[in-house]
Amino acid sequence: MTSDSPSSPRVTPETLAALRTDMLRFATLQLRDPHLAEDMVQDTMLTALNKADQFAGRASVKTWVFTILRNNIIDAIKLRARTVSASAYTAEGESLDAAFDTLFKDNAHWSPATRPVAWGDPEDALQDQQFWTVFEACMAHLPTNTARVFMMREVLELSSREICEDLSISMSNCHVILHRARNALRTCLQGNWFTASGCATC
């Protein structure tokens, strides 16, 4: 079935307007710059309208539009990354390491007050919009460059090699940054969402 079919979804100003809030949230979370995120969303909407005849209806309009937005964000991150030195990632990592030191005892085991509790059913959390609000807040508290590496790998799905080339960092440094980011997010979610009973808002 193609987009010429009456039952097929179509790319219209109205359908794009309905997606705008989600697009802006997605872009802002990854770019950490509201003004740049706004530009990316506007460019994406214009591109989608100009290429509306290329939409074949094999995926949802949202999936198609977010693919365009994702590519725009990747280009923006690559461009901006050229102006950020590798030492910035190291400095941010050192500050995260200092924070993690308080989570463990001298024998490298969790301190009693910070030991992770059961997270309940993760699938249930992923269906809860409030969870994503907390997740976005946790992402916002990561150092900018650390969050950028995490988002490039886990959300934009770039390979570690691509990230290293784009950011001019070593593979080992990339892996360390990702490890720190995941630990920081776990700690934040542990304290602000998950509890022994499942979630902090249940």
C-alpha positions in Angstrom: 0.0 0.0 0.0 1.4 3.4 -0.9 0.7 6.9 0.4 -1.7 7.4 -2.5 -4.2 5.1 -0.9 -7.0 6.9 1.0 -6.4 4.7 4.1 -2.6 5.5 4.2 -1.3 8.1 6.6 -0.2 11.3 5.0 2.5 13.9 5.9 0.6 17.2 6.4 1.2 20.3 8.4 -1.4 19.1 10.9 0.3 15.7 11.5 3.6 17.4 11.9 2.2 19.9 14.4 0.8 17.0 16.4 4.3 15.6 16.7 6.1 18.8 17.4 6.1 18.6 21.2 7.6 15.0 21.2 10.1 16.1 18.6 11.2 19.1 20.6 11.6 17.0 23.8 13.6 14.4 21.9 15.9 17.0 20.3 16.4 19.0 23.5 17.3 15.9 25.6 20.1 15.0 23.1 21.4 18.4 22.2 21.1 20.0 25.6 20.5 23.3 23.8 16.8 24.5 23.5 17.5 26.9 20.7 19.4 24.4 18.6 16.8 21.8 19.3 14.1 24.2 18.1 16.1 24.8 14.9 16.5 21.0 14.4 12.7 20.5 14.8 11.9 23.4 12.4 14.3 22.0 9.8 12.9 18.5 10.2 9.3 19.7 9.7 10.3 21.6 6.5 12.2 18.7 5.2 9.3 16.3 5.9 6.9 18.6 4.1 9.2 19.1 1.1 9.7 15.3 0.8 6.2 14.3 1.7 5.8 12.6 -1.7 8.7 10.2 -0.7 6.7 8.9 2.2 5.5 5.4 1.1 3.4 4.6 4.1 5.4 1.5 5.0 6.1 3.0 8.4 4.2 5.4 10.6 4.5 9.1 9.9 6.0 9.5 13.3 8.7 6.9 12.7 9.5 8.5 9.3 9.7 12.0 10.7 11.8 11.0 13.7 14.3 9.3 11.4 14.8 12.6 9.6 15.1 14.4 13.0 17.6 11.7 14.2 19.8 12.3 11.2 19.7 16.1 11.7 20.7 15.7 15.3 23.6 13.4 14.4 24.9 16.0 12.0 24.5 18.7 14.6 26.4 16.7 17.2 29.2 15.9 14.8 29.6 19.5 13.9 29.6 20.7 17.5 31.9 17.9 18.6 34.7 19.2 16.5 35.0 22.2 18.9 35.1 20.2 22.1 38.4 18.9 23.2 38.9 15.3 24.4 40.1 16.7 27.8 36.6 17.9 28.5 35.3 14.3 28.6 38.1 13.3 30.9 37.4 16.1 33.3 33.7 15.3 33.4 34.5 11.6 34.1 36.7 12.5 37.0 33.9 14.5 38.6 31.6 11.5 38.2 34.2 9.2 39.7 34.3 11.4 42.8 30.6 11.1 43.2 30.7 7.3 42.7 33.3 6.9 45.5 30.6 7.7 48.1 28.5 4.7 46.8 31.0 2.0 47.7 33.0 0.8 50.7 36.7 0.3 50.7 36.3 -3.3 49.6 34.4 -2.1 46.4 31.0 -3.4 47.6 28.0 -1.2 47.8 27.6 0.9 50.9 24.5 -0.2 52.9 22.7 3.1 52.3 23.3 3.0 48.6 22.8 -0.7 47.8 20.5 -1.0 44.8 17.0 -2.3 45.6 14.8 -4.5 43.4 13.5 -2.5 40.4 10.3 -4.5 40.0 9.2 -5.0 36.4 11.3 -2.7 34.1 8.7 -3.2 31.3 6.0 -1.7 33.5 8.2 1.4 34.1 8.9 1.9 30.4 5.1 2.1 29.7 4.8 4.9 32.3 5.1 8.5 31.0 6.2 9.6 34.4 9.1 7.3 34.2 10.3 9.1 31.1 9.9 12.4 32.8 12.2 11.2 35.6 14.6 9.7 33.1 14.9 13.0 31.2 15.6 14.8 34.5 18.3 12.3 35.3 19.8 12.8 31.8 19.8 16.6 32.3 22.0 16.1 35.4 24.7 14.3 33.5 27.6 16.4 32.4 27.0 17.7 28.9 29.7 15.7 27.1 29.0 12.5 29.0 25.3 12.7 28.1 26.3 13.4 24.5 28.3 10.1 24.3 25.5 8.2 26.0 22.8 9.5 23.7 25.0 9.0 20.6 25.4 5.3 21.5 22.1 4.3 23.1 19.6 6.6 21.4 21.1 7.6 18.1 22.6 4.1 17.8 26.0 5.2 16.5 28.7 2.6 16.9 31.5 3.1 19.4 33.9 3.5 16.5 31.8 6.2 14.9 31.6 8.0 18.3 35.3 7.9 18.7 35.9 9.2 15.3 33.4 12.0 15.6 34.6 13.1 19.1 38.3 12.4 18.7 38.4 10.1 21.7 39.9 6.7 22.2 37.8 3.5 22.3 38.8 2.9 25.9 37.8 6.4 26.9 34.5 6.0 25.1 33.8 2.8 27.0 34.7 4.4 30.3 32.4 7.4 29.6 29.5 5.0 28.7 30.1 3.0 31.9 30.1 6.2 34.0 26.9 7.5 32.3 25.0 4.2 32.8 26.0 4.1 36.5 25.0 7.7 37.0 21.7 7.1 35.4 21.1 4.0 37.5 21.9 5.9 40.7 19.6 8.7 39.7 16.7 6.4 38.7 17.3 4.3 41.9 16.8 7.4 44.0 14.0 9.1 42.1 11.9 6.3 40.6 12.6 2.7 41.6 12.1 1.4 45.1 11.8 -2.0 46.7 8.1 -2.0 45.9 8.6 -1.2 42.2 8.5 2.6 41.7 8.7 5.7 43.7 5.4 7.0 42.6 3.3 3.9 43.1 
